Amino acid sequence: MKFKLPKLKNIKWYCWLKFLPLGTMILLLILLSTCLIFLNKYFYQTIAEIKVVGLLQNQVSLSKIDLPLYQQVFDKWEIKKKSNTEILENLNDPFSSISATPLNQSGLESANKKPAPSQ
């Protein structure tokens, strides 16, 4: 048995052209809504979250910070920082005692001689 597809002789190709503006509008609306959803999800919400984090960082709760302990640690750190600079100022320059003397021509010749064969 052969299956035959019906031929659409009565429908002309230009009849479909009347649906082209409607199809184009639907396609554009789908693309525009997809673009807006993408921007809202990955761009605008991220900016809003960054602003909230920035506001929260500026509002540090001082009741949770132990201020006397903080002051003790800060004072010890200042003392340690001062003592480190005093130690570094009293160090001698390790390269100041090195004296380099240039070699003269006879020194170069003696340095380039082959050693005498040992017997």
Buried (B, 14 or more C-beta within 10 A) or exposed (E): EEEEEEEEEEEEEEEEEEEEEEEEEEEEEEEEEEEEEEEEEEEEEEEEEEEEEEEEEEEEEEEEEEEEEEEEEEEEEEEEEEEEEEEEEEEEEEEEEEEEEEEEEEEEEEEEEEEEEEE
